[in-house]
Amino acid sequence: MSTSELGCTYAALALYDDGIAINAEKIGLLMQAANISFDSYWPSLFAKLLEKKDIEDLILNAGAGGGAAPVAAVGGGGGAAPAAEEKKEEKKEEVKEESDDEIGFSLFDD
């Protein structure tokens, strides 16, 4: 993320936190006050985004990212889990412990 993007993000969050309406002019003023150099289109781009999206929803869903795929994998319970268990069982069956008799000596040989 560039300095301009990060500056707009923090400016928008500061405006939201103070309960001030978020618009391009206010984002730009905050970035100028913080001595952040930026291209003129960044504040208006962020303001347009935040007109369509509620910033609180963006904050609360920041970690959601991937959608339903992780939920389906965890909650599915059908497809992949039994196959994985079968592979584990096969590996356990392959491991065969050798007894002392097969090796040819014992700890308690006479």
N, C-alpha and C positions, 0 to 999 in steps of 0.2 A: 504494500500500500504506500502510495506516495505521501509526501508531507502535505500536499494540498488536500488530498482525500482525508487524511487523518485530522487535519485542522478543521475541515468542514464537519467531520463526524463529531469532534469534541465541541465545536461551536453549537451544533444542533442539539447535542445532549445538554449543554449548559443552558441554552434557551428553554429547552423542555423542562429542565429541573427547576428553573425560576418561574415557570408558568407563563412565559412570554411566547407569543405567536412566532412560529418559525417561518422566516421568509429569506429570500436571497440577500436583501439589503442588510439585515441583522447578522446573518452568517458572515458576510463580507466585513462588516464593521468589527465583529469580534476577532476575525482573523487578522485584520489590520492592527488592532490593538495588541495582539499577541506577536506582532512583527513576523508573520508568516507570509512568505511570498507565494502567490497563487495565480493561476490563470483565471480570467474573469468568468469563465463558464462554470467553474466548480460550484460556487454558491447557488447559482440558479438551478443547476442540475440536482443538487441535494434538496433544494426547496421544492422542486417539482416532484421529486420522489416522495418527500414527506407530506405532500398534499394528498397523495393517493394512498399512502400507508400510514397507519397509526404508529408513532414511534414507540409507544408502550408495547405494542404487539411485536415489534422488531426486537426490543430488548428482551422480552419474555421468551421469545422463540429463537434466540440467538444460537443456542446449542442444539436445536432440533435438527437442523441441516439435512439429513438423509431421507426424511420422509418415512414411509411405512416399511421399508425393507428390513431394518433391524427388528421391528416388532414382529413381522411375519416369521423371521428366522427363530426368534426366541419363543414366540407363542404358538408356532405351527405345530410342534409336537409330532408331526407325521413323518415327513420324508427323510431328512438327513440324520436324525438322531438314531433310529434303529440301525441304519447302515454303519454308523460310526461304532455302535456297540458291538456289532458283529465283527468288525475288523479287530477291535480290541480282544474279543474272545478268541479269534483265530490266532492272534499273536501270542496269547497266553498258552494256547494249545501247542504251538510250535516250540516253546521253550520247554526243554525236557531236562530235568535234573538227573545227573548221573549219580548212581549210588556208589558207595565205597567198593562194593563187590565188583562192579563193572570196571573200575579203575585198576583193580588188582592188589590193593593193599587196604588195610583197615587200621585204625588207630589202636584197636585192641587185638591184633593178631597174636597168636601163640607161637 
